[in-house]
Amino acid sequence: MKYSSYLIEAKLIKRYKRFLADVQLSDGSVITVHCPNTGSMKRCQQDNARVWISKSNNTKRKYAYTWELVEVDQAYLACINTGLPNKLVKEAIDSGVIIELQGYLYHKAEVKYGGNSRIDWLLSDSESMEDKLCYVEVKNVTLLEEDGVGYFPDAVTDRGRKHLYELAAMAEEGHRAVLVFCVSHTGINEVKPAESIDPKYTAALREVVEKGVEVIAYKADISAQELCLVQKIDITL
């Protein structure tokens, strides 16, 4: 997926109110940008980190710029825009990169299911979306805590745990249920549940795997020009 506009490099000053961040441009000016990430962004908002922002052509927006990428530990790139992983997974399905999700003729986004939730992608062999259903939930992984190992979640997530049990219910009804960890961090080569951060989520993940939920992880190649999922990586539960 190529960015629709050229990304501008800046320096992070601070993130605040979850949705806002102040950054310094190369000319020394400071602007406020939109932060499209509601999570903790643990280890992805380091002081004076290099960041990359995009500019919107929508004149009605209060903040014209959006924070897209951040450099972590002066070595890796991470995508903090949580609006992109679903698109990355869809592209990777269409291009054949995610081998496990090939063979479905129809793909539909944001389909209602479970307890008033929406599945990220519903795959099917029929246009009516009634036969051979595959429910796909996408989670973005950006927390690098040790050499090469990424963790999810980066904060306690009751919502994420609810999604796990909704996936398990689909598996128990005879459908495929797949959790895809979209690894949007170039320093991560393996994914583990963050038991020290959210032990309930970790326990639920292990439980639903026993009930038939499939869990896979694919890593993104990231640059200031484009990002795309390129390879499967290991998951250790």
LOLUM-358542 format. One record per residue: y, x, z of N, C-alpha, C, O in turn. Coordinates in steps of 0.1 Angstrom, whole numbers, plus 5000, padded with zeros to 4 digits. Atoms other than C-alpha are relative to their C-alpha. Last residue first. Layout:
BEGIN
- Y  X  Z  Y  X  Z  Y  X  Z  Y  X  Z;
...
//
This chain:
BEGIN
- 4998  5010  4990  4812  5016  5232  4995  5004  5013  4996  4996  5023;
- 5009  4998  4989  4816  5045  5208  5003  4990  5011  5014  4990  5017;
- 4996  5008  4988  4830  5037  5174  4990  5003  5011  4978  5002  5009;
- 5009  5004  4990  4828  5062  5145  5006  4991  5012  5018  4993  5015;
- 5002  4990  4989  4850  5064  5115  4992  4994  5011  4990  4982  5012;
- 5006  5006  4988  4851  5047  5081  4998  5011  5011  4995  5022  5008;
- 5013  4996  4996  4874  5062  5055  4995  4993  5013  5004  4989  5022;
- 5007  4991  5008  4904  5056  5034  4986  5003  5004  4978  5006  4996;
- 5012  4997  4993  4926  5027  5047  4991  5008  4990  4989  5005  4979;
- 5012  5008  5004  4959  5028  5030  4988  5005  5008  4988  5016  5012;
- 5011  5000  4990  4995  5039  5037  4988  4992  4994  4990  4981  4988;
- 5010  5011  5000  5024  5047  5013  4990  5002  5012  4989  5012  5018;
- 5000  5008  5013  5055  5067  5007  4990  4989  5000  4993  4978  4994;
- 4987  5008  5001  5064  5081  5041  5001  4992  4988  5010  4985  4986;
- 4989  4992  5004  5027  5091  5045  5013  4991  5000  5012  4979  5002;
- 4986  5004  4998  4997  5077  5062  5009  5010  4995  5008  5022  4998;
- 4993  4988  5005  4959  5078  5053  5015  4996  5000  5018  4985  4994;
- 4990  5001  5010  4944  5050  5074  5005  5015  4997  5006  5023  5005;
- 4988  4992  4997  4912  5051  5094  5009  5000  4988  5004  5000  4976;
- 4996  4993  5012  4885  5024  5093  5013  5006  5003  5023  5000  5008;
- 4987  4993  4999  4866  5011  5124  5003  5007  4987  4994  5015  4982;
- 4999  4989  5009  4837  4986  5126  5015  5006  5001  5024  4999  5005;
- 4988  4993  4998  4825  4961  5151  5000  5012  4991  4991  5020  4992;
- 5001  4987  5005  4799  4934  5144  5014  5007  5002  5024  5000  5001;
- 4988  4996  5006  4797  4904  5167  4999  5015  4995  4995  5024  5002;
- 5000  5000  5014  4761  4894  5173  5013  5004  4993  5013  5004  4981;
- 5001  5014  5005  4759  4883  5209  5001  5000  4985  5001  4989  4979;
- 5013  5004  4997  4752  4919  5222  4997  4986  4994  4986  4982  4991;
- 5008  4993  5010  4784  4929  5204  4985  4996  5002  4978  4995  4993;
- 5000  5007  5013  4801  4901  5223  4992  5008  4990  4986  5001  4981;
- 5008  5013  4999  4791  4916  5257  4999  4993  4987  4988  4988  4983;
- 5015  4997  4999  4802  4951  5249  4992  4988  5000  4981  4987  4995;
- 5004  4994  5013  4836  4938  5238  4985  5004  5000  4979  5001  4990;
- 5001  5011  5009  4839  4916  5269  4996  5005  4986  4987  4999  4979;
- 5012  5007  4997  4833  4945  5292  4997  4989  4990  4985  4987  4986;
- 5012  4991  5003  4859  4966  5275  4987  4993  5003  4978  4993  4994;
- 5002  5000  5014  4884  4937  5276  4988  5008  4996  4980  5004  4987;
- 5005  5013  5003  4878  4932  5313  4998  4999  4985  4988  4993  4980;
- 5014  5001  4999  4882  4969  5319  4994  4987  4996  4982  4986  4992;
- 5004  5014  5000  4917  4970  5304  4985  4999  5001  4978  4997  4991;
- 4988  5008  5002  4935  5003  5308  4997  4985  5002  5004  4978  5009;
- 4991  4997  4989  4908  5025  5322  5012  4992  5000  5019  4990  5010;
- 5005  5006  4988  4882  5009  5299  5010  5002  5012  5011  4993  5021;
- 4992  4993  4989  4902  5017  5268  4996  4993  5013  5004  4985  5018;
- 4992  5010  4992  4875  5008  5243  5007  5007  5011  5001  5016  5018;
- 5007  5005  4988  4866  5038  5221  5008  4989  5007  5020  4989  5005;
- 4994  5010  4992  4875  5048  5186  4991  4996  5012  4979  4995  5010;
- 5010  5008  4993  4868  5080  5167  5007  4990  5009  5018  4993  5014;
- 5012  4999  5008  4888  5102  5143  4988  4992  5006  4977  4992  5001;
- 5012  5007  4994  4923  5096  5155  4988  5000  4991  4989  4996  4979;
- 5007  4991  4990  4950  5121  5147  4988  4994  5006  4981  5001  5013;
- 5007  4989  5007  4962  5103  5115  4993  5009  5009  4985  5017  5005;
- 4996  4988  4993  4971  5071  5134  4992  5011  4994  4979  5011  4995;
- 4988  4996  5006  4968  5036  5120  5006  5012  5006  5018  5012  5010;
- 4995  4988  4993  4932  5030  5128  5012  5005  4993  5011  5012  4983;
- 4992  4994  5010  4925  4994  5117  5007  5012  5007  5016  5010  5015;
- 4990  4991  4995  4897  4984  5141  5007  5007  4989  5001  5016  4983;
- 4997  4988  5007  4878  4956  5124  5012  5007  5007  5023  5002  5009;
- 4987  4994  4995  4861  4930  5144  5002  5013  4993  4994  5022  4994;
- 4997  4986  5001  4835  4911  5124  5013  5004  5006  5024  4998  5002;
- 4987  4998  4993  4819  4877  5129  5002  5015  5001  4994  5022  5007;
- 4997  4986  4997  4792  4866  5105  5014  5000  5007  5023  4993  5004;
- 4991  4994  5010  4783  4829  5108  5001  5015  5003  4996  5020  5014;
- 5007  4995  5012  4752  4815  5125  5009  5006  4990  5004  5010  4979;
- 5001  5012  5009  4769  4793  5152  4993  5004  4987  4991  4996  4978;
- 5010  5009  4994  4763  4821  5177  4997  4988  4992  4987  4982  4993;
- 5013  4993  5002  4783  4845  5155  4989  4991  5005  4978  4990  4999;
- 5003  5001  5014  4812  4820  5155  4987  5006  4996  4979  5001  4989;
- 5004  5014  5002  4811  4817  5193  4996  4998  4985  4987  4990  4982;
- 5014  5002  4996  4811  4855  5195  4995  4986  4998  4984  4984  4994;
- 5009  4994  5011  4843  4856  5174  4985  4998  5004  4977  4995  4995;
- 5000  5009  5012  4859  4832  5198  4992  5005  4989  4985  4998  4982;
- 5009  5011  4997  4848  4853  5227  5000  4990  4989  4990  4983  4987;
- 5014  4995  5000  4864  4884  5212  4990  4988  5003  4980  4987  4995;
- 5005  4999  5014  4896  4865  5204  4986  5005  4999  4978  5001  4991;
- 5002  5013  5005  4900  4855  5241  4994  5000  4986  4985  4993  4982;
- 5013  5004  4994  4897  4891  5251  4996  4986  4995  4984  4984  4993;
- 5010  4992  5008  4925  4900  5227  4986  4997  5005  4977  4996  4997;
- 5001  5007  5014  4947  4872  5242  4989  5007  4992  4981  5001  4985;
- 5008  5012  4999  4940  4885  5277  4998  4993  4987  4987  4987  4985;
- 4998  5010  5010  4953  4919  5266  4990  4988  5002  4979  4989  4998;
- 5009  5011  4997  4959  4946  5292  5003  4989  4990  5015  4985  4987;
- 4995  5007  4988  4978  4975  5275  4990  4988  5002  4982  4985  4993;
- 4991  4990  4994  4969  5002  5248  5007  4993  5012  5016  4999  5019;
- 4985  5002  5002  4939  4982  5238  5008  5011  5007  5003  5019  5014;
- 4994  5013  5001  4921  5001  5222  4994  4991  5012  4983  4992  5015;
- 5004  5010  4991  4916  5038  5224  5007  4987  4997  5018  4986  4993;
- 4991  5010  4999  4917  5067  5199  4995  4988  5009  4983  4986  5009;
- 5006  5013  4995  4897  5099  5202  5012  4990  5002  5021  4992  5010;
- 5008  5007  5010  4905  5130  5181  4996  4986  5004  4990  4979  4996;
- 5002  4994  5014  4915  5152  5210  4991  4991  4991  4979  4990  4993;
- 5007  4987  5000  4924  5129  5239  4997  5005  4986  4999  4997  4977;
- 5000  4995  4986  4946  5099  5246  4994  5014  5002  4997  5021  5011;
- 5008  4988  5000  4955  5088  5210  5002  5006  5014  5013  5010  5018;
- 4999  4992  4988  4967  5052  5211  4990  5012  5000  4978  5010  5001;
- 4991  4989  5002  4974  5038  5176  5001  5009  5013  5009  5018  5014;
- 5002  4989  4990  4947  5013  5170  5009  5011  4997  5009  5018  4987;
- 4994  4987  5004  4956  4980  5152  4998  5010  5011  5001  5007  5023;
- 4992  4994  4989  4932  4951  5156  5005  5014  4996  4998  5022  4991;
- 4994  4987  5002  4919  4929  5128  5008  5004  5012  5016  4997  5017;
- 4989  4997  4991  4896  4899  5133  5004  5014  4998  4996  5023  4999;
- 4996  4986  4998  4873  4889  5104  5013  5001  5008  5023  4995  5005;
- 4987  5000  4993  4853  4857  5103  5004  5014  5003  4996  5022  5009;
- 4998  4987  4993  4826  4857  5076  5014  5000  5006  5024  5000  4999;
- 4987  4996  4995  4814  4823  5063  5000  5013  5007  4990  5016  5014;
- 5001  4986  4998  4784  4819  5041  5013  5006  5005  5019  5015  4999;
- 5013  4993  5000  4794  4785  5029  5001  5015  5003  5011  5021  4999;
- 5010  5007  4991  4823  4762  5038  4987  5008  5001  4979  5005  5010;
- 5001  4992  4988  4854  4780  5024  4991  4993  5010  4994  4992  5022;
- 4997  5009  4989  4859  4753  4998  4999  5006  5013  5002  5000  5024;
- 4986  5003  5000  4861  4780  4972  5004  4991  5011  5015  4991  5016;
- 4996  5013  5007  4826  4791  4981  5015  4998  5001  5021  5002  5011;
- 5005  5000  5014  4812  4826  4988  5004  4988  4993  5002  4987  4981;
- 5011  5010  5004  4833  4830  5019  4996  5002  4986  5003  5008  4978;
- 5006  4997  5013  4857  4853  5038  4989  4990  4997  4982  4986  5007;
- 5012  5007  5001  4881  4842  5066  4994  5002  4985  5001  4999  4976;
- 5006  5002  5014  4907  4867  5074  4987  4992  5001  4978  4995  5009;
- 4992  4992  5009  4930  4871  5104  4996  4998  4986  5004  4995  4977;
- 5007  4988  5004  4914  4842  5123  5008  5008  4990  5014  5002  4981;
- 5001  4998  5014  4938  4818  5138  4993  5013  4997  4997  5023  5003;
- 4996  4987  5005  4936  4804  5173  4999  5000  4985  4995  4990  4979;
- 4986  5000  5006  4937  4769  5187  5004  5014  4996  5016  5017  4998;
- 4991  5007  4991  4905  4775  5208  5015  5001  4996  5023  5007  5002;
- 5001  4998  4986  4882  4784  5180  5009  4992  5008  5012  4980  5005;
- 5014  5001  4996  4894  4782  5144  5000  5002  5015  5011  5005  5021;
- 5002  5005  4986  4926  4779  5124  4985  5000  5003  4977  4996  4995;
- 5007  5012  5000  4927  4801  5092  4998  4996  5015  4993  5004  5023;
- 4995  5009  4990  4953  4828  5091  4994  4986  5001  5001  4976  5001;
- 4994  4994  4988  4943  4844  5058  5004  4989  5010  5007  4977  5006;
- 4989  5008  4995  4918  4832  5032  5006  5005  5013  4998  5008  5022;
- 4994  4995  4988  4895  4853  5011  5012  4991  5004  5020  4988  4995;
- 4988  5006  4996  4871  4840  4984  5005  5005  5014  4997  5007  5023;
- 4992  5004  5011  4844  4857  4964  5014  4995  5004  5024  4996  4996;
- 4994  5013  4998  4827  4876  4992  5010  4997  4989  5018  5005  4985;
- 5009  5011  5005  4804  4904  4981  5005  4986  5002  4999  4977  4998;
- 5000  5003  5014  4820  4933  5001  4991  4988  4997  4983  4984  5005;
- 4994  5013  5003  4829  4932  5038  5000  4997  4985  5009  4990  4980;
- 5006  5011  4992  4806  4960  5051  5005  4986  4996  4999  4976  4999;
- 5013  5004  5006  4817  4984  5024  4994  4988  5006  4988  4979  4999;
- 5008  5006  4989  4853  4985  5035  4987  4994  4995  4986  4983  4991;
- 5001  4990  4989  4866  5008  5008  4992  4995  5012  4984  5002  5017;
- 5013  4995  4997  4858  4984  4980  4998  5010  5010  4987  5015  5013;
- 5003  4987  5007  4893  4981  4966  4986  5005  5002  4982  5015  4996;
- 4999  5002  5015  4896  4944  4975  4996  5012  4992  4991  5011  4981;
- 5011  5009  5005  4883  4949  5010  5000  4999  4985  4990  5001  4979;
- 5012  4992  4999  4906  4979  5016  4988  4992  4996  4978  4998  4991;
- 5000  4991  5011  4936  4959  5003  4987  5008  5000  4981  5011  4989;
- 5002  5008  5013  4927  4931  5027  4999  5009  4988  4991  5008  4980;
- 5014  5004  5000  4924  4956  5056  4997  4992  4987  4986  4994  4981;
- 5008  4988  5003  4957  4971  5048  4986  4997  4999  4979  5002  4990;
- 4998  4997  5014  4974  4937  5047  4992  5012  4995  4985  5013  4985;
- 5007  5010  5007  4960  4928  5081  5001  5002  4985  4991  5000  4978;
- 5015  4998  5000  4971  4962  5094  4993  4989  4993  4983  4992  4986;
- 5006  4994  5011  5008  4957  5082  4984  5002  5000  4978  5001  4990;
- 5001  5009  5011  5025  4933  5105  4993  5005  4988  4990  4998  4979;
- 5012  5008  4998  5018  4955  5135  4999  4989  4989  4989  4981  4989;
- 4997  5013  5005  5044  4980  5123  4988  4992  5000  4979  4993  4992;
- 4998  5009  4988  5037  5010  5146  5004  4986  4995  5005  4977  5004;
- 4993  5012  5004  5022  5032  5119  5001  4990  5011  4991  4985  5017;
- 5006  5013  4996  5012  5065  5133  5009  4989  4995  5021  4990  4995;
- 4992  5012  5003  5018  5100  5120  4993  4988  5004  4980  4987  5003;
- 5007  5011  5006  5004  5132  5136  5010  4988  4996  5021  4988  5002;
- 5012  4997  5008  5015  5166  5146  4995  4989  4992  4989  4992  4981;
- 4995  4991  5011  5048  5167  5165  4989  5004  4991  4989  5015  4985;
- 5003  4986  4996  5029  5151  5194  5004  5010  4990  4998  5021  4989;
- 5005  4998  4987  5032  5118  5176  4996  5014  5003  4989  5020  4994;
- 5008  4988  4998  5054  5112  5146  4996  5002  5014  5005  5001  5023;
- 4995  4991  4990  5065  5076  5142  4991  5013  5000  4979  5012  4997;
- 5009  4989  4996  5063  5051  5114  5006  5009  5011  5018  5009  5013;
- 5013  5001  5006  5078  5017  5104  4990  5011  5005  4979  5007  5009;
- 5008  4987  4996  5109  5010  5124  4986  4998  4994  4979  4988  4997;
- 5013  5002  4992  5128  4982  5106  4993  5013  5002  4992  5022  4993;
- 5011  4990  5000  5164  4983  5094  4988  4997  5009  4990  4990  5019;
- 5004  4998  5014  5189  4955  5085  4988  5010  4999  4980  5010  4989;
- 5002  4986  5001  5192  4942  5120  4994  5003  4987  4983  4999  4983;
- 4990  4994  4991  5208  4907  5122  4999  5015  5000  5009  5022  5001;
- 5006  4993  4988  5190  4897  5091  5010  5006  5009  5020  5011  5004;
- 4999  5009  4989  5209  4873  5068  4993  5006  5013  4995  5001  5024;
- 4987  4999  4994  5216  4900  5042  5001  4991  5013  5011  4992  5020;
- 4996  5013  4995  5180  4903  5033  5013  5001  5008  5013  5006  5019;
- 4989  5005  5009  5178  4936  5013  5004  4986  5005  5013  4980  4999;
- 5002  5012  5007  5158  4952  5041  5012  4996  4992  5023  4999  4995;
- 4989  5009  5000  5159  4988  5050  4997  4988  4992  4992  4988  4981;
- 4998  5007  5013  5129  5008  5061  5012  4991  5001  5016  4987  5011;
- 4996  5014  5000  5126  5032  5090  5002  4996  4986  5005  5003  4976;
- 4996  5004  5013  5108  5065  5096  5003  4985  5000  4995  4977  5006;
- 5004  5013  5004  5106  5082  5130  5005  4997  4986  5013  5004  4980;
- 4996  5003  5013  5108  5118  5143  4994  4986  4997  4982  4983  4999;
- 5010  5000  5011  5103  5118  5180  5006  4997  4986  5016  4989  4986;
- 4996  4992  5011  5133  5126  5202  4990  5001  4989  4991  5010  4980;
- 4986  4996  5001  5116  5112  5233  5003  5009  4988  4996  5019  4986;
- 4996  4988  4993  5081  5099  5226  5015  5004  4998  5020  5001  4987;
- 4985  5001  4999  5076  5063  5215  5005  5012  5008  5013  5010  5018;
- 4994  5002  5013  5040  5062  5203  5015  4998  5000  5021  4993  4991;
- 5000  4987  5007  5023  5075  5234  5005  5000  4986  5004  5009  4978;
- 5002  4988  4992  5018  5040  5246  4998  5012  4992  4990  5012  4983;
- 4997  4988  5009  5032  5015  5221  4998  5013  5008  5006  5022  5007;
- 4994  4990  4992  5031  4989  5249  5005  5012  4992  5013  5020  4997;
- 5009  4993  4990  5026  4961  5225  5007  5010  5008  5019  5012  5007;
- 4998  5006  4987  5051  4937  5208  4992  5007  5011  4993  5004  5023;
- 5012  4997  4992  5055  4958  5177  5002  4995  5014  5011  4999  5021;
- 5010  5011  5003  5079  4951  5148  4987  5003  5008  4976  5002  5002;
- 5013  4994  4997  5107  4972  5163  4990  4989  4999  4989  4981  5007;
- 5010  5010  4996  5140  4961  5146  4987  5008  5003  4983  5016  4994;
- 5010  5004  5010  5166  4989  5143  4990  4990  5007  4989  4990  5019;
- 5011  5007  4994  5198  4998  5162  4991  4994  4990  4996  4988  4980;
- 5001  5014  5004  5219  5025  5147  4989  4993  5008  4980  5000  5013;
- 5011  5007  4993  5232  5059  5158  5000  4985  4996  5011  4979  4996;
- 4997  5014  4996  5252  5081  5135  4988  4994  5007  4977  4997  5004;
- 4996  5000  4986  5245  5119  5135  5003  4986  5005  5005  4984  5017;
- 4986  4997  4999  5244  5123  5097  5006  4999  5014  5018  5000  5016;
- 4998  4986  5002  5206  5126  5098  5015  5004  5000  5018  5015  5003;
- 5002  4996  5014  5203  5092  5114  5004  5015  4998  5009  5021  5007;
- 4989  4991  5005  5199  5087  5152  4997  5004  4985  4986  5010  4983;
- 5003  4988  5007  5177  5058  5163  5012  5007  4995  5022  5001  4993;
- 4988  4992  5005  5181  5030  5188  4995  5013  4994  4987  5020  5000;
- 5000  4985  4997  5151  5007  5192  5013  5005  4994  5018  5001  4984;
- 4989  4992  5004  5147  4969  5195  4998  5015  5003  4991  5019  5012;
- 4998  5002  5015  5118  4944  5196  5012  5009  4995  5015  5008  4983;
- 5012  5001  5009  5103  4953  5230  5003  5000  4985  4997  5008  4978;
- 5002  5015  5002  5136  4948  5249  4989  4997  4990  4989  4987  4983;
- 4997  5009  4989  5140  4986  5246  4999  4985  4995  4999  4982  4984;
- 5004  5013  5003  5130  5016  5225  5003  4991  5012  5001  4996  5023;
- 5008  5008  4990  5149  5048  5229  4996  4987  4994  5002  4982  4984;
- 4992  4998  4988  5166  5077  5210  4993  4992  5011  4989  4998  5022;
- 5001  5011  4990  5141  5081  5182  5009  5004  5012  5007  5014  5018;
- 5005  4995  4987  5152  5105  5154  5001  4989  5011  5011  4982  5012;
- 4990  5001  4989  5156  5094  5118  4993  5006  5013  4982  5011  5012;
- 5004  4992  4988  5138  5097  5084  5012  4999  5011  5023  5000  5007;
- 4989  4991  4995  5146  5069  5059  4995  5007  5013  4991  5000  5022;
- 4999  4999  4985  5117  5052  5041  5010  5011  5003  5011  5022  4997;
- 5000  4987  4995  5123  5044  5004  5002  5000  5015  5011  4994  5020;
- 4988  4992  5001  5117  5008  4996  4998  5013  5006  4989  5015  5014;
- 4991  5006  5010  5088  4985  4989  5013  5007  4998  5020  5005  4988;
- 4988  5006  4994  5065  5008  5008  5009  4995  4989  5010  5001  4978;
- 4987  4992  5001  5033  5015  4989  5011  4992  5006  5012  4980  5006;
- 4988  5008  5000  5000  5000  5000  5012  5009  5000  5015  5017  5009;
//
